[in-house]
Amino acid sequence: MLQILPPLRLTGATVLRDGQMQDRSVVIENGRISKGPQPAVDLSGYYILPGIIDLHGDAFERHIAPRPTAPFPIETGLRATDREAAANGVTTAWLAQCWSWEGGMRGPDFAEEVMQALQRYKSQALIDLRLQLRYETHMVESEDRLLSAIRRHGIDYVVFNNHLDEALDAAESDPAKITHWASKNGRTSKEHMDIVHKASERKAEVPRHLCHLAEAFDTLGITYGSHDDSSAEAREHYAMIGARICEFPTKRAPAAAAAAMGDPVLMGAPNVVRGGSQSGNIPAAQLVREGLCDALVSDYFYPALSQAAFRLVDMGVLSLPKAWALVSEGPAHILRLADRGVIDYGKRADLVVIHKRTRAIEATISDGRLAYLAGEAAHRFLARPDSLRMAAE
């Protein structure tokens, strides 16, 4: 466990507080935002913003298996993910792990291995790492196993997926996609499609199954939603059983339906940075512009989180406070994290220090601990007395 920083005051920076950019200091004491005179670190020329809260990231998969045929120990991947997230200003992150009929790194066996590895690693983590389960809706036979794993490992966030239609369509229109999909899990195309058809045969059982899960999630206090809603009807269906989060709607209609029902909409930050979806879905910036997006998530690329906020500013879509809220205050509200998401007295000291000119993240403080330090900011922190230098190291 990293040491908590000694009491200190960060001065000279432009700080996001109370929804505005303000020229004022930030005091850290005992891992929380505090007040009063303390030893100072001059951060003139920087922004100090609330730590990023990432509600969905699957970049950890490439750290565990940089190549499909070259897996590394899960804890090695978690350590690399932890450091990459911290270097990009993330102070709380949900790793999006599949629980799917696809098998391999997306199957229940691997999901439970990840849960166990994360539980072991947490005491060493630089940031608050958690797990989001992406649950395939037709996994009817695994209901008891899923709930047992959720209880055992304290999973607090689940989204429902259904990739069966995608597989069935691809089998006819793009067989090469099925071949690639199957090979990643050591199967032939026929073996893969046999599993798809077997899962599809349980379609009539799915509505009751999801209602059972929803009831259990409500009892356990789990937040849940759906992924890749393609229509307003799909969003309404999931909302009716309590899956209120609308994650990555593929069109405007499900996003608008979610907004009308007061359900939060999550979109990928890479979509904003790249100017559109890599899979041909609706541009996230369009939904942000229309007020139909409540949070941006890393999806597959952590650097996109801060870059997306500044791109929205450069495009004239939002002010910096409102753009940054999509990766901090908004996610905190959605997952009911009352102790973070903003810089205010008594909140966790979750902070990101960003160079104003280069927009490079040079320091990340998570729960009052230095999780990342680089560049000119590093020289300024390490210029402090020995007690601060030791904490930074």
C-alpha positions as CSV (number, residue, x, y, z in Angstrom):
1,M,0.0,0.0,0.0
2,L,1.4,3.4,-1.0
3,Q,1.9,5.9,1.8
4,I,-0.5,8.8,2.2
5,L,1.0,12.1,1.3
6,P,1.8,14.3,4.2
7,P,-0.3,17.5,4.6
8,L,0.4,19.9,1.8
9,R,-1.1,22.7,-0.2
10,L,-1.1,22.7,-4.0
11,T,-0.8,26.4,-5.1
12,G,-0.8,28.4,-8.3
13,A,-2.9,26.1,-10.4
14,T,-6.3,26.6,-12.0
15,V,-8.6,24.3,-10.1
16,L,-12.0,22.9,-11.0
17,R,-14.2,23.5,-7.9
18,D,-17.9,24.1,-7.6
19,G,-18.4,23.7,-11.3
20,Q,-16.0,26.5,-12.2
21,M,-12.3,27.0,-13.1
22,Q,-10.9,28.9,-10.1
23,D,-7.4,30.2,-9.3
24,R,-7.1,28.8,-5.7
25,S,-5.2,26.3,-3.7
26,V,-6.0,22.7,-2.9
27,V,-5.1,21.3,0.5
28,I,-4.6,17.5,1.1
29,E,-4.6,16.1,4.6
30,N,-5.0,12.5,5.7
31,G,-6.1,11.4,2.2
32,R,-8.9,14.0,2.0
33,I,-9.4,17.5,0.7
34,S,-8.9,19.8,3.7
35,K,-8.1,23.4,4.5
36,G,-5.6,25.5,6.4
37,P,-1.9,26.5,6.0
38,Q,0.4,23.6,4.9
39,P,3.7,23.2,3.1
40,A,3.2,24.3,-0.5
41,V,3.9,22.8,-3.9
42,D,3.8,25.5,-6.6
43,L,1.8,24.2,-9.6
44,S,1.6,27.4,-11.6
45,G,0.9,26.6,-15.2
46,Y,-1.2,23.5,-14.4
47,Y,-4.8,22.5,-14.0
48,I,-5.9,20.5,-11.0
49,L,-9.0,18.5,-11.8
50,P,-11.0,15.7,-10.1
51,G,-9.7,12.2,-10.6
52,I,-11.2,10.3,-13.5
53,I,-13.8,7.7,-12.7
54,D,-13.9,5.1,-15.6
55,L,-17.0,3.0,-15.6
56,H,-16.0,0.6,-18.4
57,G,-12.6,-0.4,-19.6
58,D,-11.4,-3.5,-21.3
59,A,-7.8,-2.5,-22.2
60,F,-6.7,-4.9,-19.4
61,E,-7.3,-7.8,-21.9
62,R,-4.3,-6.8,-24.0
63,H,-2.1,-6.6,-20.9
64,I,-3.1,-10.1,-19.9
65,A,-2.8,-11.4,-23.5
66,P,-0.7,-9.0,-25.6
67,R,-1.3,-11.5,-28.4
68,P,-4.1,-14.1,-28.5
69,T,-1.6,-16.9,-28.3
70,A,0.7,-15.3,-25.7
71,P,-1.1,-15.0,-22.4
72,F,0.7,-13.7,-19.3
73,P,-0.3,-14.2,-15.6
74,I,-3.5,-12.2,-14.8
75,E,-1.8,-10.3,-11.9
76,T,0.9,-9.1,-14.3
77,G,-1.8,-7.8,-16.5
78,L,-3.6,-6.1,-13.6
79,R,-0.4,-4.4,-12.5
80,A,0.2,-3.1,-16.0
81,T,-3.4,-1.9,-16.3
82,D,-3.2,-0.2,-12.9
83,R,-0.2,1.8,-13.9
84,E,-1.5,2.7,-17.4
85,A,-4.8,3.9,-15.8
86,A,-3.0,6.0,-13.2
87,A,-0.7,7.5,-15.8
88,N,-3.8,8.7,-17.6
89,G,-5.5,10.3,-14.6
90,V,-7.8,7.5,-13.6
91,T,-8.3,7.1,-9.9
92,T,-11.3,4.7,-9.9
93,A,-11.7,2.1,-12.7
94,W,-14.1,-0.7,-13.4
95,L,-12.5,-3.4,-15.6
96,A,-15.1,-4.8,-18.0
97,Q,-14.9,-8.6,-17.8
98,C,-17.2,-10.8,-19.9
99,W,-19.2,-13.8,-18.6
100,S,-20.1,-15.3,-21.9
101,W,-20.8,-18.4,-23.9
102,E,-17.8,-17.3,-26.1
103,G,-15.4,-19.0,-23.7
104,G,-11.7,-18.4,-23.4
105,M,-10.9,-15.0,-21.8
106,R,-14.6,-14.2,-22.0
107,G,-15.9,-17.3,-20.3
108,P,-17.0,-17.9,-16.7
109,D,-13.9,-19.8,-15.7
110,F,-11.6,-17.0,-16.7
111,A,-13.9,-14.4,-15.2
112,E,-13.6,-16.1,-11.8
113,E,-9.9,-16.3,-12.2
114,V,-9.8,-12.5,-12.8
115,M,-12.0,-11.9,-9.8
116,Q,-9.6,-13.9,-7.6
117,A,-6.5,-12.2,-9.0
118,L,-8.0,-8.8,-8.5
119,Q,-8.9,-9.6,-4.9
120,R,-5.3,-10.6,-4.3
121,Y,-3.9,-7.6,-6.0
122,K,-6.1,-4.8,-4.5
123,S,-3.8,-4.2,-1.5
124,Q,-1.0,-3.3,-3.9
125,A,-3.1,-1.2,-6.3
126,L,-2.3,2.4,-7.1
127,I,-5.9,3.3,-7.8
128,D,-9.3,1.9,-6.8
129,L,-9.7,-1.1,-9.2
130,R,-13.1,-2.8,-9.4
131,L,-14.8,-5.3,-11.8
132,Q,-17.8,-4.8,-14.1
133,L,-19.3,-8.0,-15.3
134,R,-20.6,-8.1,-18.9
135,Y,-23.1,-10.8,-18.7
136,E,-24.5,-12.6,-21.8
137,T,-28.2,-12.8,-21.4
138,H,-28.6,-16.4,-22.7
139,M,-26.3,-17.9,-20.0
140,V,-29.4,-19.3,-18.3
141,E,-27.6,-22.4,-16.9
142,S,-25.0,-20.3,-15.1
143,E,-27.4,-18.2,-12.9
144,D,-26.5,-19.8,-9.6
145,R,-22.8,-19.8,-10.4
146,L,-22.9,-16.1,-11.4
147,L,-24.7,-15.0,-8.2
148,S,-22.3,-17.0,-6.1
149,A,-19.3,-15.4,-7.7
150,I,-20.8,-11.9,-7.4
151,R,-21.4,-12.4,-3.6
152,R,-18.0,-14.0,-3.0
153,H,-16.1,-11.2,-4.7
154,G,-18.3,-8.2,-4.0
155,I,-19.1,-7.3,-7.6
156,D,-21.1,-4.1,-7.6
157,Y,-21.8,-3.5,-11.4
158,V,-23.2,-5.7,-14.1
159,V,-24.4,-5.0,-17.7
160,F,-26.4,-7.3,-19.9
161,N,-25.0,-8.2,-23.4
162,N,-26.5,-10.2,-26.2
163,H,-24.1,-11.0,-29.0
164,L,-26.0,-14.0,-30.4
165,D,-27.7,-12.0,-33.1
166,E,-24.3,-10.6,-34.2
167,A,-22.9,-14.2,-34.4
168,L,-25.9,-15.4,-36.4
169,D,-25.7,-12.5,-38.8
170,A,-22.0,-12.9,-39.2
171,A,-22.3,-16.6,-40.0
172,E,-24.2,-15.7,-43.1
173,S,-22.7,-12.4,-44.1
174,D,-19.1,-12.6,-42.9
175,P,-17.9,-16.2,-42.2
176,A,-14.3,-15.0,-41.9
177,K,-15.4,-13.1,-38.8
178,I,-16.8,-16.3,-37.2
179,T,-13.5,-18.1,-38.1
180,H,-11.5,-15.4,-36.3
181,W,-13.9,-15.3,-33.4
182,A,-13.7,-19.1,-33.0
183,S,-10.0,-19.3,-33.4
184,K,-9.4,-16.9,-30.5
185,N,-11.0,-19.4,-28.2
186,G,-9.4,-22.5,-29.8
187,R,-12.5,-23.6,-31.7
188,T,-13.5,-24.4,-35.2
189,S,-16.2,-22.3,-36.8
190,K,-18.6,-25.2,-36.5
191,E,-17.9,-25.7,-32.8
192,H,-18.4,-22.0,-32.3
193,M,-21.7,-21.9,-34.1
194,D,-22.9,-25.1,-32.3
195,I,-22.5,-23.1,-29.1
196,V,-24.3,-20.1,-30.6
197,H,-27.3,-22.3,-31.7
198,K,-27.5,-24.1,-28.4
199,A,-27.6,-20.7,-26.5
200,S,-30.2,-19.4,-28.9
201,E,-32.5,-22.4,-28.2
202,R,-32.9,-21.0,-24.6
203,K,-34.4,-17.8,-25.8
204,A,-37.8,-18.5,-24.2
205,E,-36.2,-18.8,-20.8
206,V,-34.3,-15.5,-20.9
207,P,-37.0,-13.0,-19.8
208,R,-37.7,-15.0,-16.6
209,H,-33.9,-15.5,-16.0
210,L,-33.1,-11.8,-16.3
211,C,-36.0,-11.0,-13.9
212,H,-34.5,-13.5,-11.3
213,L,-31.1,-11.8,-11.7
214,A,-32.6,-8.3,-11.4
215,E,-34.3,-9.2,-8.2
216,A,-31.1,-10.6,-6.8
217,F,-29.1,-7.6,-7.9
218,D,-31.6,-5.3,-6.2
219,T,-31.3,-7.2,-3.0
220,L,-27.5,-7.1,-3.2
221,G,-27.4,-3.4,-4.1
222,I,-25.8,-4.0,-7.4
223,T,-26.0,-1.4,-10.2
224,Y,-26.9,-2.9,-13.5
225,G,-27.7,-1.9,-17.1
226,S,-27.4,-3.0,-20.7
227,H,-24.8,-2.8,-23.4
228,D,-25.2,-1.9,-27.1
229,D,-28.9,-1.1,-27.1
230,S,-29.9,-0.8,-30.7
231,S,-33.5,0.5,-30.4
232,A,-35.7,2.4,-28.0
233,E,-37.7,-0.8,-27.5
234,A,-34.6,-2.6,-26.3
235,R,-33.8,0.2,-23.8
236,E,-37.4,0.1,-22.5
237,H,-37.2,-3.6,-22.1
238,Y,-34.1,-3.5,-19.9
239,A,-35.4,-0.4,-18.0
240,M,-38.5,-2.3,-17.1
241,I,-36.5,-5.0,-15.3
242,G,-34.4,-2.4,-13.5
243,A,-31.3,-2.3,-15.8
244,R,-31.3,1.4,-15.9
245,I,-27.8,2.2,-17.3
246,C,-27.7,2.5,-21.0
247,E,-24.1,1.6,-22.1
248,F,-23.0,2.3,-25.7
249,P,-26.3,2.7,-27.4
250,T,-25.7,2.2,-31.1
251,K,-28.2,4.7,-32.3
252,R,-29.8,8.0,-31.2
253,A,-33.3,6.4,-30.4
254,P,-32.2,4.2,-27.4
255,A,-30.2,7.1,-26.0
256,A,-33.2,9.4,-26.3
257,A,-35.4,6.8,-24.7
258,A,-33.0,6.4,-21.8
259,A,-32.9,10.2,-21.3
260,A,-36.7,10.4,-21.3
261,M,-36.8,7.8,-18.6
262,G,-34.0,9.4,-16.6
263,D,-31.6,6.6,-17.2
264,P,-27.9,7.5,-17.6
265,V,-26.2,7.0,-21.0
266,L,-22.5,6.0,-21.2
267,M,-20.4,6.4,-24.4
268,G,-16.9,5.6,-25.3
269,A,-14.2,8.4,-25.1
270,P,-12.3,7.0,-28.1
271,N,-15.4,7.6,-30.1
272,V,-15.2,11.3,-29.3
273,V,-11.4,11.6,-29.9
274,R,-11.5,9.7,-33.2
275,G,-14.5,11.7,-34.4
276,G,-16.8,8.6,-34.6
277,S,-17.4,5.0,-33.7
278,Q,-14.9,2.5,-35.0
279,S,-17.8,0.0,-35.5
280,G,-20.0,2.5,-37.4
281,N,-22.4,3.4,-34.6
282,I,-23.6,6.8,-33.7
283,P,-20.9,9.5,-32.9
284,A,-20.6,10.1,-29.2
285,A,-20.0,13.8,-29.7
286,Q,-23.4,14.1,-31.3
287,L,-25.1,12.6,-28.2
288,V,-23.1,14.9,-26.0
289,R,-24.1,17.9,-28.0
290,E,-27.7,16.9,-27.6
291,G,-27.5,16.4,-23.9
292,L,-27.9,12.6,-24.4
293,C,-24.7,11.4,-22.8
294,D,-24.0,11.4,-19.0
295,A,-20.5,9.9,-18.9
296,L,-17.6,8.9,-21.1
297,V,-15.6,5.7,-20.5
298,S,-12.3,4.5,-21.7
299,D,-13.7,1.5,-23.6
300,Y,-10.4,0.2,-25.0
301,F,-8.0,3.2,-24.6
302,Y,-7.3,5.0,-21.3
303,P,-5.6,8.1,-22.8
304,A,-8.9,8.9,-24.6
305,L,-10.6,9.9,-21.3
306,S,-8.8,13.2,-20.8
307,Q,-8.3,13.8,-24.5
308,A,-12.1,13.5,-25.1
309,A,-12.8,16.1,-22.5
310,F,-10.4,18.6,-24.1
311,R,-11.7,17.7,-27.6
312,L,-15.2,18.6,-26.6
313,V,-13.9,21.9,-25.4
314,D,-11.9,22.6,-28.6
315,M,-15.0,21.7,-30.6
316,G,-17.1,24.3,-28.7
317,V,-19.5,21.6,-27.5
318,L,-18.9,22.1,-23.7
319,S,-16.9,24.2,-21.3
320,L,-14.0,22.4,-19.6
321,P,-16.0,22.0,-16.3
322,K,-18.9,20.4,-18.0
323,A,-16.7,18.3,-20.3
324,W,-14.6,17.1,-17.4
325,A,-17.8,16.2,-15.4
326,L,-18.4,13.5,-18.0
327,V,-15.3,11.6,-16.7
328,S,-15.6,12.6,-13.0
329,E,-18.7,13.9,-11.4
330,G,-21.1,12.2,-13.8
331,P,-19.7,8.7,-13.3
332,A,-19.5,9.2,-9.5
333,H,-23.2,10.1,-9.5
334,I,-24.2,7.1,-11.7
335,L,-22.4,4.6,-9.4
336,R,-23.4,6.4,-6.2
337,L,-19.8,7.3,-5.1
338,A,-20.6,10.2,-2.8
339,D,-16.9,10.5,-1.6
340,R,-15.4,11.4,-5.0
341,G,-15.9,13.0,-8.4
342,V,-15.4,16.6,-7.3
343,I,-12.9,18.6,-5.3
344,D,-14.5,19.6,-2.1
345,Y,-13.8,19.5,1.6
346,G,-13.9,16.0,3.1
347,K,-13.9,14.2,-0.3
348,R,-11.2,11.7,-1.2
349,A,-8.1,13.4,-2.5
350,D,-8.5,12.1,-6.0
351,L,-6.7,14.6,-8.2
352,V,-5.2,15.0,-11.7
353,V,-2.5,17.5,-12.4
354,I,-2.4,18.5,-16.1
355,H,0.0,20.8,-17.9
356,K,-2.0,23.7,-19.4
357,R,0.1,24.0,-22.6
358,T,0.7,20.4,-23.4
359,R,-2.4,19.0,-21.7
360,A,-0.1,16.1,-20.5
361,I,-1.1,14.4,-17.3
362,E,1.9,14.8,-15.0
363,A,0.6,13.7,-11.6
364,T,-2.3,11.5,-10.4
365,I,-3.2,11.4,-6.7
366,S,-5.6,8.6,-5.7
367,D,-7.0,8.7,-2.2
368,G,-4.3,11.0,-1.0
369,R,-1.5,8.8,-2.5
370,L,0.8,9.6,-5.4
371,A,-0.1,7.1,-8.1
372,Y,1.8,8.7,-10.9
373,L,4.3,11.5,-11.2
374,A,6.3,12.8,-14.2
375,G,7.6,15.8,-16.1
376,E,8.1,19.3,-14.5
377,A,5.4,18.5,-11.9
378,A,7.7,15.8,-10.6
379,H,10.5,18.3,-10.1
380,R,8.2,20.6,-8.2
381,F,6.8,17.8,-5.9
382,L,10.3,16.5,-5.2
383,A,11.6,19.9,-4.3
384,R,9.6,19.7,-1.1
385,P,11.1,18.7,2.3
386,D,12.3,15.2,2.9
387,S,9.0,14.0,4.3
388,L,7.3,14.8,1.0
389,R,10.1,13.4,-1.1
390,M,9.9,10.1,0.7
391,A,6.1,9.9,0.2
392,A,6.5,10.6,-3.5
393,E,9.0,7.9,-3.9
